[in-house]
Amino acid sequence: MQSWQGKVAIVTGGSSGLGRAIAATLAARGASVVIAARGADKLATVAAELDRDGKNVLAVPTDITQQPDVDALIARTLERFGRLDMLVNNAGRSARGEAINTTPEEFAELMNLNLIALVRCTRAAIPHLLASKGHLVNIGSLAGKTPARYMGAYSATKYAVSAYSGQLRLELGPQGLHVLLVSPGPIARDEPRVYDAEKMAGLPPSARKPGGGVKVGLLRSDKLAEQIVTACERRRPELVVPGRARIIFAISQLWPSLGERIVRMMS
């Protein structure tokens, strides 16, 4: 098992949910962790909870859609810890609605957060990750592997994350970079998401549920975080949770019409 002692990780969206769980898992294994999110107060509270001594968890308020913020995040990390061994691109958000009723502007807004900001963070971190032969972790979705109903622009943005991750593996894997694409199902939340009422109009009540009502059990963020860290230790290229979803991915590639029928039945 890889030792995380002396390693340094950045986790975007690190103040809540899966991001917080990943940060907690890494910190518990001895890594120094930088958590980034927009809310400074909540970020500071989480950092204090994860690191009572205040030595190994650094909170850096960051808007990852802004290049100066991303540059400052990398600079603060190097100034404090002197290296970078992992970047977890976890920040992002879901959406609801029908794709045909989602405007180009709404597509662009979600793509800017879920993909372009991820690219921005990756490019800033890559020189340091290559130097350490470290880990790049991109949090995708089951919806980034096969289309999901009622997701508006979300599936398209996560498909792009899947493709970008694969291309980086081809280009930078030979140079020692480990790229892990995580494609999870819906994750349990402390509070339900609130979606735009206009976008929800006409959709079935199930569309409000995690995963757009897909018939898959909710994942625990702490358990998923453990799986992600273990996948990094084994330098796996992909982590799909639940694993049986890979069967649907394969069917959808080989027999699209059957794959679509299965997705309809499961949502």
Backbone as CSV, one residue per row, in Angstrom:
resi,resn,N_x,N_y,N_z,CA_x,CA_y,CA_z,C_x,C_y,C_z
1,MET,0.838,-1.195,0.000,0.000,0.000,0.000,0.874,1.246,0.000
2,GLN,0.515,2.195,-0.844,1.266,3.446,-0.917,1.177,4.208,0.396
3,SER,2.301,4.750,0.854,2.296,5.606,2.029,1.954,7.030,1.616
4,TRP,1.052,7.658,2.363,0.660,9.030,2.076,1.398,10.025,2.957
5,GLN,2.251,9.530,3.836,3.052,10.416,4.664,3.945,11.278,3.777
6,GLY,3.923,12.587,3.998,4.740,13.499,3.215,4.169,13.873,1.867
7,LYS,3.032,13.269,1.481,2.390,13.603,0.218,1.463,14.799,0.401
8,VAL,1.221,15.509,-0.694,0.404,16.717,-0.646,-0.693,16.625,-1.700
9,ALA,-1.927,16.887,-1.282,-3.074,16.790,-2.192,-3.893,18.062,-2.147
10,ILE,-4.425,18.455,-3.302,-5.428,19.522,-3.400,-6.762,18.876,-3.727
11,VAL,-7.803,19.271,-3.005,-9.153,18.776,-3.266,-10.062,19.979,-3.503
12,THR,-10.563,20.129,-4.715,-11.514,21.207,-4.979,-12.902,20.764,-4.528
13,GLY,-13.729,21.743,-4.182,-15.021,21.385,-3.600,-14.831,20.639,-2.293
14,GLY,-13.799,21.022,-1.543,-13.392,20.255,-0.372,-14.103,20.604,0.915
15,SER,-15.095,21.471,0.879,-15.747,21.888,2.121,-17.001,21.094,2.447
16,SER,-17.414,20.194,1.568,-18.634,19.429,1.830,-18.657,18.167,0.983
17,GLY,-19.583,17.278,1.306,-19.852,16.105,0.493,-18.656,15.227,0.233
18,LEU,-18.553,14.763,-1.001,-17.478,13.853,-1.370,-16.117,14.501,-1.218
19,GLY,-15.998,15.782,-1.576,-14.711,16.463,-1.452,-14.208,16.456,-0.021
20,ARG,-15.091,16.760,0.913,-14.707,16.737,2.325,-14.298,15.336,2.744
21,ALA,-15.039,14.334,2.291,-14.726,12.949,2.654,-13.364,12.520,2.107
22,ILE,-13.050,12.919,0.879,-11.737,12.591,0.307,-10.629,13.266,1.106
23,ALA,-10.838,14.542,1.436,-9.845,15.261,2.227,-9.637,14.597,3.578
24,ALA,-10.722,14.189,4.213,-10.623,13.538,5.520,-9.879,12.208,5.419
25,THR,-10.156,11.444,4.373,-9.490,10.155,4.192,-7.991,10.333,3.981
26,LEU,-7.614,11.287,3.153,-6.192,11.536,2.899,-5.491,12.040,4.154
27,ALA,-6.135,12.958,4.872,-5.530,13.491,6.093,-5.340,12.389,7.131
28,ALA,-6.331,11.485,7.231,-6.233,10.388,8.192,-5.089,9.434,7.855
29,ARG,-4.714,9.387,6.590,-3.616,8.511,6.164,-2.270,9.221,6.148
30,GLY,-2.251,10.443,6.641,-0.981,11.127,6.819,-0.612,12.150,5.779
31,ALA,-1.465,12.372,4.796,-1.161,13.362,3.761,-1.447,14.775,4.256
32,SER,-0.762,15.727,3.672,-1.120,17.132,3.846,-2.136,17.474,2.766
33,VAL,-3.195,18.172,3.143,-4.314,18.388,2.230,-4.652,19.872,2.145
34,VAL,-4.847,20.336,0.924,-5.320,21.696,0.678,-6.747,21.584,0.177
35,ILE,-7.683,22.176,0.901,-9.080,22.134,0.473,-9.452,23.496,-0.100
36,ALA,-10.129,23.461,-1.243,-10.487,24.681,-1.967,-11.984,24.694,-2.221
37,ALA,-12.590,25.846,-1.999,-14.004,26.069,-2.292,-14.241,27.573,-2.196
38,ARG,-15.421,28.015,-2.589,-15.689,29.452,-2.603,-16.007,30.018,-1.221
39,GLY,-16.675,29.254,-0.369,-17.101,29.756,0.937,-15.980,29.725,1.955
40,ALA,-15.407,30.879,2.257,-14.238,30.941,3.138,-14.553,30.468,4.552
41,ASP,-15.686,30.876,5.112,-16.002,30.527,6.499,-16.186,29.021,6.672
42,LYS,-16.968,28.421,5.788,-17.194,26.976,5.883,-15.898,26.215,5.640
43,LEU,-15.098,26.708,4.716,-13.824,26.066,4.408,-12.921,26.052,5.642
44,ALA,-12.855,27.190,6.345,-12.021,27.277,7.546,-12.532,26.348,8.640
45,THR,-13.848,26.239,8.762,-14.428,25.351,9.767,-14.071,23.902,9.490
46,VAL,-14.182,23.485,8.231,-13.861,22.111,7.859,-12.378,21.825,8.068
47,ALA,-11.527,22.764,7.717,-10.089,22.572,7.912,-9.770,22.359,9.388
48,ALA,-10.423,23.129,10.256,-10.202,22.975,11.698,-10.700,21.623,12.197
49,GLU,-11.791,21.154,11.633,-12.331,19.849,12.031,-11.420,18.707,11.599
50,LEU,-10.827,18.838,10.420,-9.983,17.767,9.887,-8.586,17.767,10.483
51,ASP,-8.151,18.898,11.006,-6.763,19.026,11.454,-6.715,19.899,12.701
52,ARG,-6.830,19.269,13.860,-6.885,20.007,15.116,-5.612,20.798,15.380
53,ASP,-4.474,20.310,14.885,-3.200,21.001,15.107,-2.969,22.146,14.125
54,GLY,-3.762,22.185,13.050,-3.622,23.250,12.070,-2.353,23.188,11.256
55,LYS,-1.742,22.012,11.169,-0.467,21.883,10.476,-0.585,21.246,9.093
56,ASN,-1.545,20.347,8.928,-1.556,19.523,7.716,-2.744,19.751,6.801
57,VAL,-3.672,20.613,7.172,-4.805,20.931,6.301,-4.846,22.437,6.111
58,LEU,-4.778,22.855,4.864,-4.786,24.273,4.520,-6.053,24.599,3.750
59,ALA,-6.768,25.618,4.176,-7.978,26.072,3.481,-7.635,27.270,2.605
60,VAL,-7.963,27.162,1.312,-7.689,28.251,0.382,-8.986,28.601,-0.351
61,PRO,-9.662,29.679,0.025,-10.882,30.086,-0.707,-10.559,30.287,-2.187
62,THR,-11.309,29.598,-3.048,-10.981,29.584,-4.476,-12.239,29.502,-5.318
63,ASP,-12.314,30.336,-6.328,-13.320,30.196,-7.383,-12.601,29.604,-8.579
64,ILE,-12.816,28.323,-8.837,-12.022,27.635,-9.865,-12.387,28.066,-11.283
65,THR,-13.419,28.895,-11.428,-13.724,29.429,-12.763,-12.877,30.660,-13.068
66,GLN,-12.043,31.080,-12.122,-11.214,32.279,-12.285,-9.731,31.881,-12.264
67,GLN,-9.022,32.177,-13.345,-7.622,31.777,-13.444,-6.744,32.343,-12.316
68,PRO,-6.883,33.625,-11.926,-6.057,34.128,-10.821,-6.257,33.344,-9.523
69,ASP,-7.491,32.918,-9.261,-7.750,32.120,-8.062,-7.048,30.775,-8.135
70,VAL,-7.099,30.148,-9.300,-6.447,28.844,-9.470,-4.931,28.976,-9.343
71,ASP,-4.375,30.015,-9.954,-2.933,30.248,-9.832,-2.541,30.460,-8.373
72,ALA,-3.369,31.204,-7.630,-3.085,31.451,-6.214,-3.188,30.164,-5.400
73,LEU,-4.123,29.293,-5.761,-4.279,28.007,-5.071,-3.010,27.165,-5.199
74,ILE,-2.481,27.072,-6.398,-1.251,26.302,-6.612,-0.080,26.956,-5.885
75,ALA,0.002,28.278,-5.978,1.109,29.000,-5.338,1.072,28.818,-3.824
76,ARG,-0.129,28.922,-3.208,-0.245,28.759,-1.754,0.148,27.350,-1.341
77,THR,-0.235,26.365,-2.147,0.107,24.977,-1.844,1.615,24.783,-1.836
78,LEU,2.282,25.270,-2.869,3.734,25.111,-2.968,4.459,25.912,-1.894
79,GLU,3.935,27.083,-1.588,4.560,27.912,-0.552,4.491,27.213,0.807
80,ARG,3.363,26.567,1.094,3.165,25.934,2.398,3.840,24.572,2.488
81,PHE,3.702,23.761,1.429,4.142,22.374,1.527,5.290,22.004,0.594
82,GLY,5.561,22.825,-0.423,6.735,22.621,-1.256,6.620,21.598,-2.362
83,ARG,5.455,20.958,-2.503,5.280,19.955,-3.557,3.793,19.708,-3.779
84,LEU,3.490,18.913,-4.805,2.109,18.520,-5.073,2.110,17.110,-5.638
85,ASP,1.350,16.224,-4.989,1.306,14.819,-5.396,-0.057,14.386,-5.907
86,MET,-1.086,15.177,-5.663,-2.434,14.794,-6.094,-3.294,16.025,-6.278
87,LEU,-4.064,16.018,-7.353,-5.132,16.997,-7.549,-6.425,16.223,-7.721
88,VAL,-7.404,16.523,-6.880,-8.735,15.928,-7.003,-9.674,16.993,-7.532
89,ASN,-10.072,16.858,-8.790,-11.032,17.781,-9.409,-12.436,17.316,-9.062
90,ASN,-12.905,17.783,-7.911,-14.190,17.337,-7.398,-15.283,18.389,-7.542
91,ALA,-14.920,19.669,-7.578,-15.929,20.737,-7.622,-16.773,20.630,-8.891
92,GLY,-18.042,20.901,-8.756,-18.963,20.855,-9.895,-20.383,20.834,-9.364
93,ARG,-21.338,20.806,-10.268,-22.732,20.705,-9.824,-23.556,19.956,-10.845
94,SER,-24.686,19.475,-10.364,-25.612,18.741,-11.207,-26.619,19.703,-11.833
95,ALA,-27.576,19.165,-12.557,-28.619,19.983,-13.189,-29.841,19.108,-13.424
96,ARG,-30.951,19.746,-13.683,-32.172,19.042,-14.039,-32.852,19.765,-15.199
97,GLY,-33.666,19.014,-15.917,-34.388,19.569,-17.047,-34.249,18.649,-18.249
98,GLU,-34.922,19.008,-19.329,-34.787,18.276,-20.578,-33.752,18.970,-21.447
99,ALA,-32.938,18.197,-22.122,-31.852,18.776,-22.913,-32.374,19.777,-23.941
100,ILE,-33.497,19.465,-24.585,-34.003,20.343,-25.636,-34.494,21.669,-25.075
101,ASN,-34.838,21.688,-23.786,-35.299,22.919,-23.148,-34.188,23.635,-22.383
102,THR,-32.954,23.154,-22.530,-31.797,23.785,-21.895,-31.130,24.683,-22.928
103,THR,-30.995,25.944,-22.606,-30.484,26.914,-23.581,-28.975,26.768,-23.785
104,PRO,-28.453,27.274,-24.902,-27.002,27.269,-25.096,-26.263,27.980,-23.967
105,GLU,-26.854,29.039,-23.449,-26.219,29.773,-22.348,-26.145,28.922,-21.084
106,GLU,-27.184,28.132,-20.838,-27.175,27.241,-19.672,-26.174,26.110,-19.853
107,PHE,-26.075,25.598,-21.078,-25.042,24.592,-21.362,-23.659,25.173,-21.099
108,ALA,-23.428,26.398,-21.587,-22.114,27.028,-21.441,-21.775,27.264,-19.977
109,GLU,-22.769,27.689,-19.184,-22.521,27.952,-17.762,-22.099,26.689,-17.030
110,LEU,-22.826,25.580,-17.283,-22.492,24.334,-16.597,-21.192,23.742,-17.130
111,MET,-20.962,23.871,-18.433,-19.707,23.381,-19.005,-18.518,24.150,-18.440
112,ASN,-18.704,25.426,-18.178,-17.621,26.241,-17.635,-17.181,25.733,-16.264
113,LEU,-18.140,25.318,-15.453,-17.796,24.812,-14.121,-17.335,23.357,-14.165
114,ASN,-18.105,22.508,-14.824,-17.828,21.071,-14.750,-16.665,20.612,-15.613
115,LEU,-16.370,21.349,-16.688,-15.253,20.954,-17.553,-14.152,22.004,-17.625
116,ILE,-14.485,23.223,-18.037,-13.441,24.225,-18.284,-12.661,24.540,-17.013
117,ALA,-13.356,24.666,-15.883,-12.656,24.921,-14.624,-11.772,23.729,-14.246
118,LEU,-12.241,22.531,-14.530,-11.433,21.330,-14.291,-10.168,21.354,-15.146
119,VAL,-10.309,21.750,-16.406,-9.150,21.879,-17.299,-8.190,22.938,-16.763
120,ARG,-8.750,24.045,-16.287,-7.930,25.141,-15.756,-7.087,24.654,-14.566
121,CYS,-7.712,23.952,-13.640,-6.989,23.435,-12.474,-5.943,22.407,-12.889
122,THR,-6.312,21.549,-13.820,-5.393,20.505,-14.269,-4.146,21.102,-14.898
123,ARG,-4.321,22.060,-15.783,-3.175,22.661,-16.466,-2.238,23.357,-15.481
124,ALA,-2.812,23.975,-14.452,-1.975,24.650,-13.462,-1.184,23.659,-12.612
125,ALA,-1.763,22.485,-12.392,-1.129,21.502,-11.509,-0.195,20.540,-12.222
126,ILE,-0.373,20.348,-13.524,0.328,19.293,-14.252,1.853,19.333,-14.106
127,PRO,2.529,20.475,-14.230,3.992,20.440,-14.095,4.454,19.840,-12.765
128,HIS,3.715,20.125,-11.711,4.084,19.647,-10.380,3.708,18.171,-10.200
129,LEU,2.592,17.752,-10.791,2.196,16.345,-10.724,3.133,15.465,-11.542
130,LEU,3.606,15.971,-12.669,4.578,15.219,-13.458,5.896,15.080,-12.700
131,ALA,6.281,16.130,-11.999,7.530,16.086,-11.239,7.473,15.038,-10.133
132,SER,6.297,14.857,-9.530,6.151,13.891,-8.440,5.629,12.535,-8.922
133,LYS,5.335,12.437,-10.238,4.679,11.240,-10.791,3.430,10.917,-9.963
134,GLY,2.647,11.955,-9.797,1.513,11.879,-8.893,0.201,11.498,-9.548
135,HIS,-0.887,11.926,-8.901,-2.228,11.475,-9.243,-3.121,12.649,-9.643
136,LEU,-3.835,12.489,-10.732,-4.894,13.399,-11.132,-6.207,12.635,-11.051
137,VAL,-7.111,13.090,-10.204,-8.391,12.415,-9.997,-9.503,13.327,-10.496
138,ASN,-10.241,12.875,-11.496,-11.366,13.627,-12.041,-12.670,12.947,-11.642
139,ILE,-13.523,13.683,-10.945,-14.802,13.114,-10.525,-15.824,13.305,-11.640
140,GLY,-16.151,12.219,-12.293,-17.155,12.231,-13.345,-18.499,11.778,-12.796
141,SER,-19.157,10.885,-13.515,-20.490,10.427,-13.110,-20.874,9.232,-13.973
142,LEU,-21.791,8.421,-13.463,-22.389,7.400,-14.329,-23.020,8.064,-15.545
143,ALA,-23.545,9.285,-15.358,-24.164,10.024,-16.463,-23.143,10.482,-17.485
144,GLY,-21.858,10.378,-17.161,-20.806,10.687,-18.114,-20.344,9.483,-18.892
145,LYS,-21.028,8.360,-18.678,-20.717,7.132,-19.403,-21.879,6.655,-20.263
146,THR,-23.073,6.916,-19.786,-24.270,6.618,-20.573,-25.300,7.690,-20.251
147,PRO,-26.080,8.161,-21.221,-26.999,9.269,-20.964,-27.999,8.939,-19.859
148,ALA,-28.388,9.966,-19.131,-29.395,9.823,-18.087,-30.543,10.786,-18.377
149,ARG,-31.742,10.400,-17.986,-32.908,11.240,-18.231,-32.964,12.402,-17.244
150,TYR,-33.574,13.476,-17.695,-33.909,14.632,-16.853,-32.687,15.383,-16.326
151,MET,-31.539,15.219,-16.944,-30.305,15.817,-16.432,-29.911,17.113,-17.136
152,GLY,-30.713,17.597,-18.080,-30.382,18.830,-18.763,-29.023,18.766,-19.436
153,ALA,-28.138,19.691,-19.055,-26.798,19.742,-19.653,-25.784,18.881,-18.920
154,TYR,-26.172,18.292,-17.798,-25.205,17.623,-16.922,-24.473,16.467,-17.614
155,SER,-25.219,15.582,-18.262,-24.577,14.414,-18.882,-23.528,14.832,-19.907
156,ALA,-23.842,15.853,-20.705,-22.892,16.304,-21.727,-21.593,16.789,-21.093
157,THR,-21.706,17.508,-19.955,-20.488,18.001,-19.313,-19.659,16.858,-18.745
158,LYS,-20.309,15.850,-18.215,-19.569,14.744,-17.612,-19.021,13.787,-18.675
159,TYR,-19.693,13.680,-19.823,-19.098,12.947,-20.944,-17.774,13.589,-21.327
160,ALA,-17.750,14.915,-21.332,-16.533,15.638,-21.695,-15.419,15.360,-20.688
161,VAL,-15.760,15.275,-19.409,-14.758,14.951,-18.388,-14.194,13.552,-18.622
162,SER,-15.047,12.612,-18.998,-14.582,11.249,-19.297,-13.599,11.246,-20.463
163,ALA,-13.949,11.970,-21.520,-13.078,12.007,-22.698,-11.748,12.691,-22.387
164,TYR,-11.810,13.793,-21.647,-10.593,14.527,-21.291,-9.670,13.661,-20.443
165,SER,-10.230,12.915,-19.522,-9.427,12.041,-18.672,-8.720,10.968,-19.495
166,GLY,-9.454,10.361,-20.432,-8.850,9.352,-21.287,-7.734,9.900,-22.152
167,GLN,-7.931,11.101,-22.664,-6.891,11.699,-23.500,-5.644,12.019,-22.682
168,LEU,-5.821,12.491,-21.469,-4.663,12.770,-20.615,-3.892,11.498,-20.283
169,ARG,-4.613,10.407,-20.091,-3.910,9.136,-19.837,-3.036,8.759,-21.018
170,LEU,-3.564,8.928,-22.224,-2.790,8.598,-23.419,-1.566,9.495,-23.563
171,GLU,-1.735,10.773,-23.275,-0.661,11.738,-23.504,0.383,11.751,-22.390
172,LEU,-0.082,11.675,-21.140,0.823,11.903,-20.015,1.097,10.663,-19.164
173,GLY,0.329,9.605,-19.391,0.601,8.366,-18.669,2.031,7.876,-18.858
174,PRO,2.554,7.895,-20.095,3.938,7.453,-20.302,4.976,8.296,-19.560
175,GLN,4.585,9.509,-19.141,5.502,10.367,-18.383,5.373,10.183,-16.874
176,GLY,4.528,9.244,-16.478,4.431,8.916,-15.060,3.220,9.458,-14.341
177,LEU,2.342,10.195,-15.039,1.153,10.722,-14.386,0.079,9.635,-14.294
178,HIS,-0.504,9.488,-13.116,-1.642,8.594,-12.948,-2.922,9.410,-13.044
179,VAL,-3.793,9.036,-13.967,-5.081,9.716,-14.139,-6.191,8.737,-13.786
180,LEU,-6.999,9.104,-12.801,-8.119,8.274,-12.373,-9.425,8.996,-12.671
181,LEU,-10.274,8.375,-13.473,-11.625,8.870,-13.703,-12.562,8.121,-12.768
182,VAL,-13.286,8.858,-11.939,-14.255,8.269,-11.014,-15.654,8.521,-11.558
183,SER,-16.400,7.457,-11.771,-17.760,7.573,-12.313,-18.740,6.977,-11.298
184,PRO,-19.186,7.799,-10.351,-20.089,7.283,-9.320,-21.554,7.505,-9.642
185,GLY,-22.389,6.690,-9.016,-23.814,6.946,-9.037,-24.150,8.059,-8.066
186,PRO,-25.436,8.296,-7.804,-25.838,9.375,-6.893,-25.306,9.158,-5.488
187,ILE,-24.858,10.252,-4.882,-24.248,10.198,-3.560,-25.205,10.804,-2.540
188,ALA,-25.354,10.142,-1.398,-26.234,10.646,-0.344,-25.768,12.012,0.120
189,ARG,-26.714,12.893,0.382,-26.419,14.262,0.817,-27.146,14.544,2.122
190,ASP,-26.567,15.450,2.921,-27.228,15.859,4.163,-28.483,16.670,3.871
191,GLU,-28.425,17.482,2.806,-29.566,18.307,2.433,-29.868,18.088,0.951
192,PRO,-31.151,17.995,0.573,-31.493,17.795,-0.842,-31.132,19.008,-1.682
193,ARG,-30.781,18.770,-2.940,-30.515,19.880,-3.852,-31.820,20.597,-4.204
194,VAL,-31.709,21.875,-4.458,-32.863,22.666,-4.885,-32.659,23.021,-6.361
195,TYR,-33.622,22.646,-7.195,-33.511,22.882,-8.628,-34.510,23.945,-9.072
196,ASP,-34.210,24.552,-10.205,-35.048,25.601,-10.755,-36.453,25.068,-11.034
197,ALA,-37.458,25.751,-10.474,-38.838,25.288,-10.609,-39.278,25.248,-12.063
198,GLU,-38.832,26.214,-12.867,-39.216,26.242,-14.277,-38.671,25.031,-15.011
199,LYS,-37.437,24.630,-14.671,-36.844,23.464,-15.326,-37.532,22.169,-14.895
200,MET,-38.064,22.154,-13.674,-38.704,20.941,-13.166,-40.138,20.799,-13.652
201,ALA,-40.732,21.876,-14.160,-42.121,21.835,-14.608,-42.292,20.797,-15.713
202,GLY,-43.272,19.933,-15.527,-43.549,18.915,-16.529,-42.753,17.636,-16.359
203,LEU,-41.763,17.635,-15.473,-40.986,16.423,-15.230,-41.632,15.608,-14.110
204,PRO,-41.465,14.311,-14.111,-42.045,13.495,-13.045,-41.385,13.807,-11.704
205,PRO,-42.079,13.565,-10.593,-41.505,13.828,-9.265,-40.157,13.135,-9.044
206,SER,-39.973,11.967,-9.669,-38.722,11.229,-9.480,-37.509,12.003,-9.994
207,ALA,-37.736,12.950,-10.913,-36.617,13.711,-11.469,-35.915,14.552,-10.413
208,ARG,-36.605,14.849,-9.308,-35.999,15.623,-8.227,-35.047,14.786,-7.383
209,LYS,-35.164,13.486,-7.491,-34.365,12.600,-6.651,-32.918,12.540,-7.145
210,PRO,-31.992,12.100,-6.278,-30.596,11.945,-6.707,-30.494,11.071,-7.949
211,GLY,-29.665,11.502,-8.887,-29.506,10.747,-10.121,-30.679,10.878,-11.065
212,GLY,-31.555,11.864,-10.828,-32.715,12.011,-11.693,-33.695,10.863,-11.556
213,GLY,-33.678,10.207,-10.394,-34.607,9.111,-10.157,-34.113,7.762,-10.634
214,VAL,-32.837,7.668,-11.014,-32.302,6.384,-11.449,-32.388,5.384,-10.306
215,LYS,-32.710,4.135,-10.640,-32.923,3.105,-9.612,-31.588,2.487,-9.193
216,VAL,-30.803,3.293,-8.510,-29.516,2.857,-7.975,-29.429,3.366,-6.549
217,GLY,-28.932,2.535,-5.635,-28.814,2.945,-4.249,-27.851,4.104,-4.075
218,LEU,-28.130,4.956,-3.084,-27.269,6.100,-2.820,-25.932,5.629,-2.231
219,LEU,-24.871,6.307,-2.642,-23.534,5.970,-2.170,-23.188,6.800,-0.938
220,ARG,-22.445,6.207,-0.036,-21.914,6.936,1.115,-20.613,7.615,0.713
221,SER,-20.510,8.903,0.994,-19.320,9.640,0.565,-18.057,9.142,1.241
222,ASP,-18.139,8.738,2.511,-16.932,8.271,3.196,-16.428,6.955,2.607
223,LYS,-17.346,6.071,2.274,-16.950,4.792,1.678,-16.379,5.003,0.279
224,LEU,-17.025,5.885,-0.511,-16.529,6.170,-1.851,-15.150,6.810,-1.786
225,ALA,-14.931,7.685,-0.812,-13.620,8.320,-0.662,-12.535,7.270,-0.420
226,GLU,-12.824,6.279,0.401,-11.865,5.196,0.654,-11.564,4.439,-0.635
227,GLN,-12.592,4.188,-1.432,-12.393,3.483,-2.703,-11.520,4.296,-3.653
228,ILE,-11.711,5.604,-3.661,-10.931,6.480,-4.543,-9.466,6.476,-4.144
229,VAL,-9.193,6.611,-2.859,-7.797,6.617,-2.396,-7.136,5.272,-2.680
230,THR,-7.864,4.183,-2.465,-7.314,2.855,-2.768,-7.041,2.703,-4.260
231,ALA,-7.943,3.225,-5.109,-7.727,3.153,-6.555,-6.482,3.933,-6.960
232,CYS,-6.199,5.023,-6.261,-4.970,5.776,-6.531,-3.744,4.966,-6.121
233,GLU,-3.822,4.316,-4.990,-2.696,3.496,-4.535,-2.377,2.395,-5.541
234,ARG,-3.406,1.897,-6.206,-3.217,0.839,-7.211,-3.047,1.409,-8.613
235,ARG,-3.119,2.729,-8.715,-2.979,3.453,-9.985,-3.921,2.900,-11.053
236,ARG,-5.166,2.722,-10.665,-6.182,2.256,-11.592,-6.610,3.390,-12.513
237,PRO,-7.000,3.105,-13.757,-7.422,4.168,-14.674,-8.842,4.645,-14.428
238,GLU,-9.721,3.766,-13.950,-11.119,4.156,-13.760,-11.692,3.463,-12.536
239,LEU,-12.655,4.144,-11.925,-13.415,3.567,-10.823,-14.886,3.845,-11.093
240,VAL,-15.654,2.802,-11.308,-17.094,2.912,-11.557,-17.819,2.335,-10.349
241,VAL,-18.699,3.120,-9.753,-19.427,2.674,-8.569,-20.905,3.024,-8.732
242,PRO,-21.799,2.028,-8.707,-21.545,0.604,-8.502,-20.933,-0.052,-9.736
243,GLY,-20.120,-1.061,-9.509,-19.386,-1.691,-10.594,-20.265,-2.324,-11.651
244,ARG,-21.464,-2.773,-11.246,-22.341,-3.441,-12.217,-22.816,-2.499,-13.311
245,ALA,-22.675,-1.196,-13.098,-23.073,-0.236,-14.130,-22.249,-0.405,-15.397
246,ARG,-21.054,-0.986,-15.275,-20.216,-1.200,-16.453,-20.886,-2.108,-17.473
247,ILE,-21.779,-2.964,-16.998,-22.513,-3.847,-17.924,-23.387,-3.002,-18.847
248,ILE,-24.065,-2.009,-18.256,-24.915,-1.118,-19.064,-24.066,-0.322,-20.046
249,PHE,-22.891,0.138,-19.608,-22.011,0.881,-20.507,-21.649,0.026,-21.718
250,ALA,-21.305,-1.234,-21.451,-20.905,-2.126,-22.549,-22.074,-2.374,-23.497
251,ILE,-23.263,-2.613,-22.940,-24.438,-2.856,-23.781,-24.746,-1.622,-24.623
252,SER,-24.637,-0.444,-24.021,-24.955,0.791,-24.738,-24.006,1.019,-25.906
253,GLN,-22.756,0.589,-25.769,-21.793,0.720,-26.858,-22.060,-0.298,-27.961
254,LEU,-22.365,-1.527,-27.580,-22.554,-2.596,-28.559,-23.952,-2.594,-29.170
255,TRP,-24.955,-2.176,-28.386,-26.352,-2.242,-28.825,-27.087,-1.027,-28.248
256,PRO,-26.940,0.141,-28.864,-27.473,1.385,-28.291,-28.968,1.341,-27.983
257,SER,-29.765,0.751,-28.862,-31.210,0.751,-28.626,-31.559,-0.042,-27.371
258,LEU,-30.873,-1.161,-27.145,-31.115,-1.943,-25.928,-30.643,-1.164,-24.703
259,GLY,-29.494,-0.516,-24.825,-28.993,0.292,-23.716,-29.967,1.383,-23.319
260,GLU,-30.579,2.033,-24.305,-31.550,3.091,-24.017,-32.791,2.531,-23.338
261,ARG,-33.226,1.346,-23.744,-34.392,0.740,-23.086,-34.102,0.443,-21.629
262,ILE,-32.899,-0.036,-21.374,-32.516,-0.343,-19.983,-32.474,0.929,-19.145
263,VAL,-31.914,1.994,-19.695,-31.845,3.266,-18.963,-33.242,3.776,-18.660
264,ARG,-34.153,3.674,-19.623,-35.544,4.120,-19.383,-36.185,3.302,-18.257
265,MET,-35.942,2.004,-18.259,-36.527,1.157,-17.219,-35.948,1.459,-15.843
266,MET,-34.709,1.937,-15.823,-34.041,2.179,-14.536,-34.236,3.600,-14.029
267,SER,-35.030,4.410,-14.735,-35.223,5.795,-14.284,-36.677,6.224,-14.463
